[in-house]
């Protein structure tokens, strides 16, 4: 079983997504033995010029401060990807990625 690696802000992707192995690792890290739910918005994601179909959805609580979490439904792709916070989430919550200091 993989170890959950956390969230990664990614200004190069349009939508928030996570790889299947990382989704399962997240569920295991919070002691939930569950299958991935069927995606509410099954679709295709383009990464690196290749189109991938979503294989499910997982509910994730993303920490953005010491005591504040954002609950999110994240589409799962059958790849080994960390939780990528795309432009949709960064814009929605008005997060700015400072690439000089590596801070949100």
C-alpha positions, 0 to 999 in steps of 0.5 A: 500500500502506498503512503498518502503524499498530501496535496500539491498546488498545480497551476498547470492543471485545470481541475483538481484530481488524484491518482487511484493509488493515492486515493486509496492511500488517503482512505487508509490513512484515515482508517476508512476501508472503502471503495471509491464512489462512482464519479458524479461527473464522469469525464475525461482529464487531459494530462501531458497531452493524453486523455484519461477517464475518471474511475471514481470519486473520493471525499478528501479534507484538505488542510489549508491552515493548522485548524482549517480543512476544505472538504472536497469531492475529488475525481480519481484517475487510474494513474499514480498522481498526488492530489493535484489542486488545479486552477478550479480550486485555487481560483474558487478559494482565491489561493495564490501560488508564490513560485518564488517562496513556494507558499500559498 
